[in-house]
Amino acid sequence: MSREKLAELDREALIELILQQAQQIATMQAEIEVLRKKLEKGKKPPTNSGNSSQPPSRDQKGNMPEKRKKRRHGPPLGHPKYERKFVAQPDHIVEVKPQVCHTCLSDVSQEPMILTDVNQITELPAAPAKVIEVRQYQVECPCCGQGQAGQPPAGLEMERTFGARLEATVVYYRQEQHMSYVRTQAALRNLHGVEISQGGIDKIMQRVGQRATQEVAPLEQALRESAVIHSDETGARVDGSNWWQWVFCSIEAVLHIIRFNRSVDVIRDVMGEHEAEVWVSDCLSSQLKAPAKDRQLCLSHQVRNVQAVVEQYPKASWARHVQALFRYAIHLHHQRDTLPAEIFSTKRQRLEGLFDKLLARSLDQPEAKRLQRRYLKYRDGVFLFLYRTDVSPTNNLSEQRLRPAVIHRKVTGGFRSGWGAQTYAALKSLIDTAALSGVAPFQVIQNLLGSPSLPLRV
């Protein structure tokens, strides 16, 4: 509007115009504030595995600098040489003796010889599958007239199509090596000369899954009786839907469960009426509601969460100090066995005092305030591991048990059916629990499937 038109307006019209403009200015200022906050949010450092719970596989890998300092590969200088140890009793011995002199062509085969060198070569023999034909006979008893059939020994049952070792190999390829149906078929065909259909693989997996499920109940009971329980969860794909794979770990047992939800109901189903002494986990709300007298927050997760605040507010000191305290607490935990009890207690008290001062500090950053409120609410669960020797400062025990499941999901794309997911979880529970005692996965699988057919015991 021009000056001339404004001059033509009376006092009331000018007041009305000013009020309208004031309202428009207020509306625009509110919109500008919203846009400013969105812009600031967009300027936050990108999330990665160092400042969030994002897995390292999702990190954007940068190019290495061209003039980077190249490290020397191989063992360090002065490193003792390690060689493969010789086997005391080799399976085969091949003696290489000269027969003819290469200079004058004389026969030297009968001359005295001196052993000058020995070498051992480890080789895999060809492993074609053996076909065993079991012929069952029946006879009629001459005294009572009842028919009597011969009973095959263990491993040669008449209802079998494949031996226990072959079935265990199929399950091992699928379970531990994350091989698809096609790759499993190719491996059996190329390595062992066995042709097997995908339906045959399915029947083997269903049978081992039923037996593994029956063996899981004692693990659940052992877990409920444990004082300290570690728990974590990760995504799973089941029949095209998003499910969750849970893991519960203790020093006695490891339990894997695949469910369609991520709520505390899963924990309640596992624990029943039991209450653990300490629950170690991240800060997922369902984990924080687990039935336990005390809890320990995973400090590895907290270090990453604090790192996000450090990157967003590099000039603020609170987050850096909290992060330094967490790292020092983990370092102090590893020094527990080497420090005298009095010195360890003094260092622990000093650390607790410094942390309380940081929690009492007034903060301006919203993200820092959120973490401060978390640590005030769960103050007793931050450094509990410094008071109990059976509690770890991190939840690495659970995360390590879930890592193969993440690989399985990425390689295979998930499970085609619910029974496939339950079979994987039950087998994984038995394998991880047996690993606590040093039992190999293949042996666990073979024990579920029965006695091997070879060598023959007839």
C-alpha positions in Angstrom: 0.0 0.0 0.0 1.4 3.4 -1.0 1.8 6.5 1.3 -1.0 8.3 -0.5 -3.5 5.6 0.1 -2.5 5.4 3.8 -3.1 9.1 4.1 -6.7 8.7 2.9 -7.5 6.3 5.7 -9.1 7.5 8.9 -7.8 6.7 12.5 -10.0 3.6 12.9 -9.0 2.1 9.6 -5.3 2.7 10.4 -5.8 0.9 13.7 -7.5 -2.0 12.1 -4.8 -2.3 9.5 -2.0 -2.3 12.1 -3.8 -5.0 14.1 -4.1 -7.2 11.0 -0.4 -6.7 10.2 0.5 -7.5 13.8 -1.4 -10.8 13.6 0.3 -11.7 10.4 3.7 -10.9 11.8 3.0 -13.1 14.9 1.9 -16.0 12.6 5.0 -15.6 10.4 7.3 -15.5 13.5 5.8 -18.8 14.7 6.3 -20.4 11.3 9.9 -19.1 11.2 10.6 -20.6 14.7 9.3 -24.0 13.5 11.5 -23.8 10.4 14.5 -22.8 12.5 14.1 -25.8 14.7 13.8 -28.1 11.7 16.9 -26.5 10.3 18.8 -27.0 13.5 17.7 -30.6 13.7 19.0 -31.1 10.2 22.4 -29.7 11.2 22.8 -32.3 13.9 25.8 -34.7 13.4 24.6 -37.8 11.5 24.0 -40.8 13.6 26.5 -43.7 13.4 27.6 -46.6 15.5 29.7 -44.3 17.7 27.0 -42.0 18.9 23.9 -44.2 18.8 22.7 -47.8 18.8 23.0 -48.0 15.0 25.0 -51.1 13.9 28.4 -50.5 12.3 27.1 -52.1 9.1 25.0 -49.0 8.5 27.8 -46.5 8.9 28.9 -44.6 5.9 32.5 -45.5 5.3 34.7 -42.6 4.1 37.6 -42.9 1.8 41.0 -43.4 3.3 43.4 -40.4 2.8 45.9 -40.9 0.0 48.9 -39.8 2.2 47.9 -41.9 5.2 50.6 -43.5 7.2 50.9 -47.1 6.2 51.2 -49.6 8.9 53.6 -52.5 8.7 51.7 -55.8 8.2 52.6 -59.0 9.9 53.8 -59.8 13.4 55.8 -57.2 15.4 59.6 -57.2 15.3 61.0 -59.8 17.6 57.9 -61.9 17.5 58.7 -65.6 18.0 58.0 -67.8 15.0 55.1 -70.1 15.3 54.8 -73.2 13.2 52.2 -75.9 12.9 53.0 -78.7 15.4 53.8 -82.2 14.1 51.3 -85.0 14.8 52.8 -87.7 16.9 51.0 -90.5 15.0 50.4 -89.6 11.4 47.8 -91.6 9.4 50.2 -92.4 6.5 53.9 -92.3 6.1 55.5 -91.9 2.7 59.2 -92.6 2.5 61.0 -90.9 -0.4 64.3 -92.7 -1.2 66.6 -92.2 -4.1 66.9 -95.1 -6.5 69.4 -93.9 -9.1 72.4 -91.6 -9.0 71.6 -88.6 -11.2 75.3 -88.1 -12.0 76.4 -91.6 -13.1 73.1 -93.4 -13.2 74.3 -96.1 -10.7 71.9 -98.0 -8.5 71.8 -96.6 -5.0 68.7 -98.2 -3.7 70.5 -100.7 -1.5 73.0 -98.2 0.0 72.8 -97.0 3.6 70.6 -93.8 3.8 70.3 -91.0 6.2 67.0 -89.2 7.1 67.5 -85.6 6.2 64.1 -83.9 6.3 60.5 -84.6 7.5 57.3 -82.8 6.4 53.7 -83.4 7.3 50.8 -82.5 5.0 47.2 -82.3 6.3 44.7 -83.2 3.6 41.0 -83.9 3.5 40.0 -87.3 2.1 37.2 -87.5 -0.4 34.0 -87.8 1.5 31.3 -89.4 -0.6 28.3 -90.5 1.3 27.9 -94.2 1.9 24.6 -95.9 1.2 23.6 -98.5 3.8 20.9 -101.0 2.9 19.2 -102.4 5.9 17.4 -105.8 5.3 14.9 -106.7 8.0 13.8 -110.3 8.3 10.8 -111.8 10.0 10.3 -115.3 11.3 7.3 -117.2 12.7 8.0 -118.7 16.1 7.6 -122.5 15.9 6.3 -122.7 19.5 3.7 -119.9 19.8 3.3 -119.0 16.1 3.9 -115.3 16.7 5.9 -113.4 14.0 9.2 -111.9 15.1 11.0 -109.2 13.2 14.7 -108.3 13.6 15.3 -104.9 15.3 17.9 -102.8 13.7 20.5 -101.1 15.9 20.5 -97.4 16.8 21.2 -95.3 13.7 19.8 -97.9 11.3 16.1 -97.6 12.0 13.8 -98.7 9.2 12.0 -95.3 9.1 15.3 -93.4 8.4 16.2 -92.1 5.0 19.3 -90.2 6.0 21.8 -91.0 8.7 22.2 -88.8 11.8 25.6 -87.4 10.7 24.2 -86.4 7.3 21.1 -84.8 8.9 23.4 -83.0 11.3 25.4 -81.7 8.4 22.3 -80.3 6.7 21.2 -78.6 10.0 24.7 -77.2 10.5 24.8 -75.7 7.1 21.5 -74.0 7.6 21.8 -73.0 11.2 25.5 -72.1 11.7 26.7 -71.3 8.2 23.5 -69.4 7.2 23.2 -71.3 3.9 20.1 -71.1 1.8 18.3 -74.2 0.5 20.0 -73.9 -2.9 23.5 -73.5 -1.4 22.8 -76.4 1.0 21.8 -78.6 -1.9 24.9 -77.6 -3.8 27.3 -78.2 -0.9 25.9 -81.7 -0.3 26.0 -82.5 -4.0 29.5 -81.2 -4.6 31.2 -82.3 -1.4 29.4 -85.6 -0.6 27.6 -86.6 -3.8 24.2 -86.5 -2.1 21.1 -85.3 -3.9 18.4 -84.0 -1.6 15.3 -82.0 -2.3 14.2 -78.8 -0.5 11.3 -80.8 0.9 13.8 -83.3 2.4 15.7 -80.4 4.0 12.5 -79.1 5.4 11.6 -82.5 7.0 15.1 -82.7 8.6 14.7 -79.1 10.0 11.2 -79.8 11.3 12.4 -83.0 13.1 15.4 -81.4 14.7 13.2 -78.4 15.7 10.7 -80.5 17.5 13.5 -82.3 19.5 15.3 -79.0 20.2 12.0 -77.4 21.5 11.6 -80.2 24.0 15.2 -79.6 25.3 14.6 -75.8 25.9 12.4 -76.1 29.0 15.4 -76.9 31.4 17.2 -73.9 30.0 14.2 -71.6 30.9 14.2 -73.0 34.5 18.0 -72.5 34.8 17.7 -69.0 33.6 15.0 -68.2 36.1 17.2 -69.4 38.9 20.1 -67.2 37.8 21.1 -64.2 39.9 22.3 -61.9 37.0 20.5 -61.9 33.7 21.6 -60.1 30.5 19.0 -59.4 27.9 18.8 -57.8 24.5 16.7 -57.9 21.3 17.0 -57.4 17.6 14.7 -57.4 14.5 13.7 -60.6 12.7 11.8 -61.3 9.5 9.2 -64.1 9.7 7.0 -64.8 6.8 7.4 -61.3 5.4 6.6 -59.6 8.8 8.7 -57.8 11.3 9.2 -59.8 14.5 11.8 -59.6 17.3 14.5 -62.0 18.5 15.1 -61.8 22.2 18.1 -63.3 24.0 18.4 -63.9 27.8 21.9 -64.8 29.1 23.3 -66.0 32.4 26.4 -67.9 33.4 24.3 -71.1 33.3 22.1 -70.8 30.2 21.3 -68.8 27.1 17.7 -68.6 25.8 16.6 -67.3 22.4 13.0 -66.5 21.7 11.5 -65.0 18.5 8.2 -63.2 19.1 6.0 -60.8 17.1 6.3 -58.1 19.8 8.9 -56.1 21.7 6.9 -55.5 24.9 7.6 -56.4 28.5 5.1 -59.3 28.0 7.9 -61.3 26.4 10.0 -60.9 29.5 7.1 -61.8 31.8 6.4 -65.0 29.9 10.1 -66.0 30.2 10.5 -65.1 33.9 7.1 -66.1 35.2 6.9 -65.4 38.9 10.6 -65.3 39.3 12.6 -62.1 40.0 16.3 -61.7 39.2 18.7 -60.0 41.5 20.3 -57.9 38.7 19.0 -57.2 35.1 21.6 -55.9 32.7 20.3 -54.3 29.5 20.0 -51.1 27.5 17.4 -48.4 28.2 14.5 -49.9 26.2 11.4 -49.3 28.2 10.4 -53.0 28.2 13.8 -54.0 29.5 13.6 -51.4 32.3 10.3 -53.0 33.4 11.9 -56.5 33.8 11.3 -58.2 37.2 14.5 -57.5 39.0 15.6 -56.1 42.4 18.4 -54.1 40.8 19.5 -53.3 37.3 22.6 -52.3 35.5 22.5 -50.0 32.5 24.8 -50.9 29.7 27.6 -48.3 29.8 28.6 -49.0 26.2 25.2 -47.7 25.1 25.5 -44.7 27.4 28.9 -43.8 26.1 27.5 -43.7 22.6 24.4 -41.7 23.6 26.6 -39.2 25.4 28.8 -39.0 22.3 25.8 -37.8 20.3 25.5 -34.8 22.7 29.3 -34.2 22.5 29.1 -34.0 18.7 26.1 -31.7 18.7 27.4 -29.4 21.4 31.2 -29.6 21.1 31.8 -26.6 23.4 29.7 -27.9 26.3 31.6 -29.8 28.9 29.0 -31.8 30.8 28.7 -34.6 28.2 32.5 -35.0 27.8 32.9 -35.2 31.6 30.1 -37.8 31.9 31.6 -39.8 29.1 35.1 -39.7 30.7 33.6 -41.0 34.0 31.8 -43.9 32.3 35.0 -44.9 30.5 37.0 -44.6 33.7 34.4 -46.7 35.6 34.8 -49.5 33.0 38.6 -49.2 33.3 38.3 -49.4 37.1 36.2 -52.5 36.8 39.0 -54.2 34.9 41.5 -53.2 37.6 39.5 -54.7 40.4 41.7 -57.8 40.8 44.9 -55.9 40.7 44.1 -53.1 43.1 44.0 -53.4 46.9 40.5 -53.3 48.3 41.0 -50.0 50.1 42.4 -48.2 47.0 39.6 -49.6 44.9 36.9 -48.4 47.4 38.5 -44.9 47.5 38.5 -44.6 43.7 34.9 -45.8 43.5 33.8 -43.3 46.1 35.6 -40.5 44.3 33.9 -41.5 41.0 30.5 -41.6 42.6 31.0 -38.1 44.1 32.1 -36.6 40.7 29.1 -38.2 39.0 26.7 -36.8 41.6 28.1 -33.3 41.0 27.5 -33.7 37.3 23.9 -34.8 37.9 23.3 -31.7 40.1 24.6 -29.3 37.4 22.2 -27.0 35.6 22.1 -27.7 31.9 20.7 -25.8 28.9 20.9 -28.4 26.1 17.6 -30.5 25.8 19.5 -33.7 24.8 21.8 -33.3 27.8 18.9 -32.7 30.1 17.2 -35.9 28.8 20.3 -38.0 29.7 20.6 -36.2 33.0 17.0 -37.1 33.9 17.7 -40.7 32.9 20.7 -41.1 35.1 18.9 -39.4 38.1 16.0 -41.9 37.7 18.3 -44.9 37.4 21.1 -43.7 39.6 21.6 -47.0 41.4 21.9 -48.8 38.1 24.8 -46.8 36.7 27.7 -48.1 38.7 26.3 -51.3 40.3 29.0 -53.4 38.7 31.6 -51.6 40.9 29.9 -53.2 44.0 29.2 -56.7 42.6 31.8 -58.9 41.0 29.3 -60.9 39.1 27.9 -57.9 37.2 29.4 -56.6 34.0 29.4 -52.9 33.1 28.2 -53.6 29.6 25.6 -55.8 27.9 28.2 -57.2 25.5 27.3 -60.8 26.5 23.8 -60.5 25.0 25.0 -58.5 21.9 27.6 -61.2 21.1 24.9 -63.9 21.3 22.7 -61.9 18.9 25.3 -61.1 16.3 25.0 -64.5 14.5 21.2 -63.9 14.3 21.8 -60.5 12.6 24.1 -62.2 10.1 21.6 -65.0 9.5 18.9 -62.4 8.8 21.0 -60.4 6.4 22.3 -63.5 4.5 19.0 -65.5 4.3 16.5 -62.6 4.3 14.6 -64.1 7.2 12.4 -67.1 7.9 9.7 -68.4 5.6 7.5 -69.7 8.4 6.8 -69.5 12.1 8.1 -73.0 12.7 11.4 -72.1 11.0 11.9 -69.2 13.3 11.1 -71.3 16.4 13.4 -74.0 15.2 16.3 -71.5 14.8 15.6 -70.0 18.3 15.5 -73.4 20.0 18.7 -74.6 18.3 20.5 -71.4 19.0 19.5 -71.7 22.7 21.0 -75.2 22.9 24.1 -74.3 20.9 24.9 -71.2 22.9 24.3 -72.9 26.2 26.5 -75.8 25.2 29.2 -73.3 24.1 29.5 -72.3 27.8 30.9 -75.7 28.5 33.0 -75.9 25.4 30.8 -78.2 23.3 31.0 -77.7 19.6 27.8 -76.8 17.7 27.9 -79.8 15.3 28.1 -82.1 18.3 25.0 -80.5 19.8 23.0 -80.9 16.6 24.1 -84.6 16.1 23.1 -85.4 19.7 19.6 -84.3 18.9 19.4 -86.5 15.8 20.6 -89.7 17.3 23.5 -92.1 16.8 25.5 -92.0 13.5 24.9 -94.9 11.2 28.7 -95.3 10.6 30.7 -97.1 11.7 28.4 -100.1 11.5 27.8 -101.9 14.8 26.2 -105.1 13.6 
